[in-house]
Amino acid sequence: MIIIDTENTNPYFNLAAEEYVLKNFDEDCFMLWRNKNCIVVGKNQNTISEINTDFVKKHNIPVVRRLSGGGAVFHDLGNLNFTFIMNEGSNDFNDFKKFATPIIEVLKTLSIDAKFSGRNDITIDYKKISGNAQYIYKDRVLHHGTLLFSSNMADLTGALKPKNTKFQGKGVKSVASRVTNIESYLSKPISLETFKKKIMDYVSDKYSSEKIYTFTEKDLNNIDQLVKTKYETWDWNYGSSPKYSFFNEKKFPGGTVEFHIDVKKGKIQNIKFFGDFFGKKDISHIENKLIGVDHDFDKIKKVLSSINTQEYFANIDLDNLISGMF
């Protein structure tokens, strides 16, 4: 097994690095990595139904889709992520406990009674400190998990605050759970870096690995290319969402507006506005303009900025109107 220790905290890079190692390396691999503030959504999720779009926009939080299924998670520098990439994946796929056990063993050395819980979680005192997910490629399995060490819980709950009742579709929904930080259960304080080293040493010993791998210039160039063509793109992070329908109703100074939107591959397929608002012109003109536009705030604003929307929605500000579409 080779062990990869990366100090890069760019979420697009780290998710791309996982895919690159999975598909281009032959050896079993273990990685430890952290992301700056971001939201990571599961492969089969409808992105905008999982996030608090106002919070994400206000705080400029990156949102990135991963290869594996499961629910959305918030990452910050107080969260440590671990990744196992192993051969003979068909035997290991869906065996979450196998890969969670080394983490549980490390926590035991710190006198923390952590347990594997449910389908894919690690808990302390019935509170979640780690969620895990898997993806299989040919005969290799990628297993990764979060480790809440000293995360900002206010940001975590603020960023992941979906308005579930407004969406209908086949996207996999996240399941709310009680979460906590590992540092709250330490008998003696240690740094996240010390915790990280303990995991690294344990895995190195368990798998008889003495090889620490550093990405080469070629590796970095290939990963950066994957970032640019996939992980940074709207098409991957939002456009890959399953087909869904969105409904919202919002009251403005100019009246109440209902928003009915059907979205496929991230693009608006159908949109209707209803309500008691006033306008001089036929609303169907705006509805037709938005067909085929990405269900994205900035893309919609670019289209509607070329129109005097006050002629269709009297006394309703453009930004406020668009906010009702999310």
C-alpha positions as CSV (number, residue, x, y, z in Angstrom):
1,M,0.0,0.0,0.0
2,I,1.2,3.5,-0.7
3,I,0.2,6.4,1.5
4,I,-0.6,9.8,0.0
5,D,-0.4,12.8,2.2
6,T,-1.6,16.0,0.5
7,E,-1.7,19.5,2.0
8,N,-3.9,20.8,-0.8
9,T,-7.2,22.1,0.7
10,N,-8.9,22.9,-2.6
11,P,-12.1,20.7,-2.7
12,Y,-12.1,20.5,-6.5
13,F,-8.5,19.3,-6.5
14,N,-9.0,16.7,-3.7
15,L,-12.1,15.1,-5.3
16,A,-10.3,15.0,-8.7
17,A,-7.2,13.5,-7.0
18,E,-9.3,10.6,-5.7
19,E,-10.6,9.8,-9.1
20,Y,-7.2,10.1,-10.7
21,V,-5.6,7.7,-8.2
22,L,-8.5,5.3,-8.5
23,K,-8.2,5.1,-12.3
24,N,-4.5,5.5,-12.9
25,F,-2.7,3.8,-10.0
26,D,-2.3,0.0,-9.6
27,E,-1.4,-0.1,-5.9
28,D,-3.7,-0.1,-2.9
29,C,-3.7,3.5,-1.6
30,F,-4.6,5.4,1.5
31,M,-5.0,9.2,1.6
32,L,-5.6,11.8,4.3
33,W,-6.8,15.2,3.2
34,R,-8.8,18.3,4.2
35,N,-10.9,20.8,2.4
36,K,-11.5,24.4,3.0
37,N,-15.2,25.3,3.6
38,C,-17.3,23.5,1.0
39,I,-20.3,21.3,0.5
40,V,-19.8,17.8,-1.1
41,V,-22.9,16.2,-2.5
42,G,-23.4,12.6,-3.4
43,K,-23.3,11.4,-7.0
44,N,-27.1,10.7,-7.2
45,Q,-28.3,13.9,-5.4
46,N,-30.1,17.0,-6.6
47,T,-27.6,19.6,-5.6
48,I,-29.9,22.6,-5.0
49,S,-32.3,20.6,-2.9
50,E,-29.5,19.7,-0.5
51,I,-28.0,23.1,0.2
52,N,-29.1,26.4,1.7
53,T,-28.6,28.4,-1.5
54,D,-28.7,31.8,0.3
55,F,-26.1,30.8,2.8
56,V,-23.9,29.3,0.1
57,K,-24.1,32.4,-2.1
58,K,-23.5,34.8,0.8
59,H,-20.5,32.9,2.1
60,N,-19.2,32.0,-1.4
61,I,-19.0,28.3,-0.5
62,P,-17.9,25.9,-3.2
63,V,-20.2,23.0,-4.0
64,V,-18.7,19.9,-5.6
65,R,-20.2,16.5,-6.5
66,R,-18.2,13.4,-5.6
67,L,-18.1,10.0,-7.4
68,S,-19.8,8.0,-4.6
69,G,-23.4,8.0,-3.5
70,G,-24.8,8.9,-0.1
71,G,-25.7,12.2,1.3
72,A,-24.4,15.8,1.3
73,V,-21.7,16.8,3.8
74,F,-20.1,20.1,4.9
75,H,-16.3,20.2,5.0
76,D,-14.1,22.7,6.7
77,L,-10.5,22.6,8.0
78,G,-11.7,21.1,11.2
79,N,-12.8,18.0,9.3
80,L,-10.3,15.3,8.3
81,N,-11.1,13.1,5.3
82,F,-9.7,9.6,4.7
83,T,-9.7,7.5,1.6
84,F,-8.9,3.8,1.0
85,I,-8.5,2.7,-2.6
86,M,-8.2,-1.1,-2.8
87,N,-8.0,-3.8,-5.4
88,E,-10.5,-6.6,-5.5
89,G,-13.2,-4.1,-5.0
90,S,-16.1,-6.5,-5.8
91,N,-15.4,-8.2,-2.5
92,D,-15.1,-5.0,-0.5
93,F,-17.9,-3.0,-2.0
94,N,-20.6,-2.2,0.6
95,D,-18.3,-3.5,3.4
96,F,-18.2,-0.1,5.2
97,K,-17.2,-1.6,8.5
98,K,-14.0,-3.0,7.2
99,F,-12.7,0.5,6.3
100,A,-14.1,2.2,9.3
101,T,-12.5,-0.2,11.8
102,P,-8.9,1.3,11.5
103,I,-10.4,4.7,12.4
104,I,-12.3,3.2,15.4
105,E,-9.1,1.5,16.6
106,V,-7.2,4.8,16.5
107,L,-9.9,6.5,18.5
108,K,-9.6,3.7,21.1
109,T,-6.0,4.6,21.6
110,L,-7.3,8.0,22.6
111,S,-9.7,6.4,25.1
112,I,-12.7,7.2,22.9
113,D,-15.4,4.6,22.7
114,A,-16.4,5.0,19.0
115,K,-18.7,2.5,17.3
116,F,-19.7,1.6,13.8
117,S,-23.3,2.4,13.5
118,G,-26.1,1.8,11.0
119,R,-25.1,1.4,7.4
120,N,-22.1,3.7,7.1
121,D,-21.5,5.9,10.2
122,I,-19.0,6.1,13.0
123,T,-20.6,7.5,16.2
124,I,-19.5,8.5,19.7
125,D,-22.2,8.5,22.4
126,Y,-24.8,7.9,19.6
127,K,-23.7,11.1,17.8
128,K,-22.2,11.0,14.3
129,I,-18.5,11.9,13.8
130,S,-18.0,10.1,10.5
131,G,-20.1,9.4,7.4
132,N,-18.7,7.0,4.8
133,A,-19.4,6.3,1.1
134,Q,-18.0,4.0,-1.6
135,Y,-17.6,3.9,-5.4
136,I,-16.3,1.0,-7.5
137,Y,-14.3,1.2,-10.7
138,K,-13.4,-2.0,-12.5
139,D,-11.8,-4.2,-9.7
140,R,-11.0,-1.3,-7.4
141,V,-13.1,0.1,-4.7
142,L,-12.9,3.7,-3.4
143,H,-14.0,4.1,0.2
144,H,-13.9,7.6,1.8
145,G,-15.2,9.1,5.0
146,T,-15.3,12.3,7.0
147,L,-13.9,12.8,10.5
148,L,-15.4,15.7,12.4
149,F,-12.5,16.7,14.7
150,S,-13.1,20.4,15.3
151,S,-15.6,21.5,12.7
152,N,-17.7,24.7,13.0
153,M,-21.1,23.3,13.7
154,A,-22.9,26.6,13.0
155,D,-21.5,26.6,9.4
156,L,-22.3,22.9,9.0
157,T,-26.0,23.4,10.0
158,G,-26.3,26.7,8.1
159,A,-24.9,25.4,4.8
160,L,-26.9,22.1,4.8
161,K,-30.4,23.4,5.3
162,P,-32.5,22.2,2.4
163,K,-36.1,23.3,1.8
164,N,-37.2,19.7,1.0
165,T,-40.9,20.3,0.5
166,K,-40.1,22.5,-2.6
167,F,-38.6,19.6,-4.6
168,Q,-40.0,16.5,-6.1
169,G,-37.8,14.1,-7.9
170,K,-35.7,10.9,-7.7
171,G,-32.6,12.4,-6.2
172,V,-31.2,10.7,-3.1
173,K,-32.0,12.7,0.0
174,S,-29.6,13.3,2.9
175,V,-30.7,12.1,6.3
176,A,-30.4,14.5,9.2
177,S,-28.4,13.2,12.2
178,R,-27.0,14.4,15.4
179,V,-23.3,15.2,14.9
180,T,-20.4,16.1,17.2
181,N,-16.7,16.7,17.2
182,I,-14.0,14.2,18.2
183,E,-12.1,16.9,20.2
184,S,-15.0,17.1,22.7
185,Y,-14.3,13.6,23.9
186,L,-10.6,13.8,24.3
187,S,-9.3,13.3,27.8
188,K,-6.2,15.4,26.9
189,P,-6.3,18.0,24.1
190,I,-4.4,17.2,20.9
191,S,-4.1,19.0,17.6
192,L,-5.7,17.8,14.4
193,E,-2.2,17.4,13.0
194,T,-1.4,15.0,15.8
195,F,-4.6,13.1,15.3
196,K,-3.8,12.9,11.6
197,K,-0.4,11.5,12.3
198,K,-1.8,8.8,14.6
199,I,-4.1,7.6,11.8
200,M,-1.2,7.7,9.3
201,D,1.0,5.7,11.6
202,Y,-1.7,3.1,12.4
203,V,-2.5,2.5,8.7
204,S,1.2,2.3,7.8
205,D,1.7,-0.3,10.5
206,K,-1.5,-2.3,9.7
207,Y,-0.7,-2.5,6.0
208,S,3.1,-2.8,6.4
209,S,3.6,0.3,4.4
210,E,6.7,2.5,4.5
211,K,6.1,4.3,1.3
212,I,4.8,7.9,1.5
213,Y,3.9,9.0,-2.0
214,T,4.1,12.6,-3.2
215,F,2.3,13.6,-6.4
216,T,4.7,14.2,-9.3
217,E,4.5,17.1,-11.6
218,K,2.8,14.8,-14.1
219,D,0.2,13.7,-11.5
220,L,-0.5,17.3,-10.6
221,N,-1.0,18.4,-14.2
222,N,-3.4,15.5,-14.9
223,I,-5.3,16.2,-11.7
224,D,-5.6,19.9,-12.6
225,Q,-6.9,19.0,-16.0
226,L,-9.6,16.8,-14.4
227,V,-10.5,19.8,-12.1
228,K,-10.9,22.1,-15.1
229,T,-12.9,19.7,-17.3
230,K,-15.1,18.1,-14.6
231,Y,-14.9,19.0,-10.9
232,E,-15.1,22.8,-11.3
233,T,-17.8,22.7,-13.9
234,W,-21.5,23.6,-13.4
235,D,-22.4,20.6,-15.5
236,W,-20.9,18.2,-13.1
237,N,-21.8,19.8,-9.8
238,Y,-25.4,21.0,-10.7
239,G,-26.2,19.8,-14.2
240,S,-25.7,16.1,-13.3
241,S,-28.6,16.3,-10.8
242,P,-31.5,13.9,-11.5
243,K,-34.6,15.3,-13.1
244,Y,-36.7,17.3,-10.6
245,S,-39.7,19.6,-10.2
246,F,-39.5,22.7,-8.0
247,F,-42.3,24.7,-6.4
248,N,-42.1,27.9,-4.4
249,E,-44.5,30.6,-3.3
250,K,-43.2,34.0,-2.3
251,K,-44.8,37.3,-1.2
252,F,-43.4,40.5,-2.6
253,P,-44.5,44.2,-2.2
254,G,-45.9,43.8,-5.7
255,G,-47.9,40.7,-4.9
256,T,-47.6,37.0,-4.4
257,V,-45.8,34.8,-7.0
258,E,-45.9,31.0,-7.4
259,F,-43.0,29.4,-9.2
260,H,-43.4,26.1,-10.9
261,I,-40.2,24.8,-12.6
262,D,-39.3,21.5,-14.2
263,V,-35.6,20.8,-14.6
264,K,-33.7,18.1,-16.5
265,K,-29.9,17.8,-16.7
266,G,-29.8,21.1,-14.8
267,K,-31.7,23.0,-17.5
268,I,-35.2,24.5,-17.2
269,Q,-37.6,22.4,-19.3
270,N,-40.8,24.2,-18.3
271,I,-41.5,27.2,-16.1
272,K,-44.8,28.9,-15.0
273,F,-45.5,31.9,-12.9
274,F,-48.9,32.3,-11.1
275,G,-50.1,34.9,-8.6
276,D,-51.9,38.1,-7.9
277,F,-49.0,40.3,-9.1
278,F,-49.6,43.0,-11.8
279,G,-47.8,43.5,-15.1
280,K,-48.3,45.4,-18.4
281,K,-47.0,42.5,-20.6
282,D,-47.8,38.8,-21.0
283,I,-45.8,36.7,-18.6
284,S,-45.4,34.0,-21.2
285,H,-42.6,36.1,-22.8
286,I,-40.4,35.6,-19.8
287,E,-41.4,32.0,-19.4
288,N,-40.3,31.3,-23.0
289,K,-37.0,33.2,-22.5
290,L,-36.1,30.9,-19.6
291,I,-36.6,27.5,-21.4
292,G,-33.3,25.8,-21.8
293,V,-31.5,28.1,-19.3
294,D,-29.4,26.5,-16.5
295,H,-31.3,26.5,-13.2
296,D,-28.6,28.8,-11.8
297,F,-29.1,32.2,-10.2
298,D,-26.4,34.0,-12.3
299,K,-27.4,32.4,-15.6
300,I,-31.1,33.3,-15.0
301,K,-30.1,36.9,-14.1
302,K,-28.1,37.3,-17.2
303,V,-31.1,36.4,-19.3
304,L,-33.6,38.5,-17.4
305,S,-31.3,41.6,-17.1
306,S,-31.9,42.3,-20.7
307,I,-35.6,42.6,-20.0
308,N,-37.5,45.2,-18.1
309,T,-39.0,42.8,-15.7
310,Q,-41.0,45.6,-14.0
311,E,-43.3,45.4,-17.0
312,Y,-44.2,41.8,-16.1
313,F,-43.8,41.9,-12.3
314,A,-44.7,45.4,-11.1
315,N,-42.9,46.5,-7.9
316,I,-40.9,43.2,-7.6
317,D,-37.1,43.6,-7.6
318,L,-35.2,41.3,-10.1
319,D,-32.9,39.7,-7.5
320,N,-35.8,39.0,-5.2
321,L,-37.8,37.6,-8.0
322,I,-35.0,35.2,-9.0
323,S,-34.4,34.2,-5.4
324,G,-38.0,32.8,-5.5
325,M,-36.8,30.3,-8.1
326,F,-34.5,28.5,-5.6
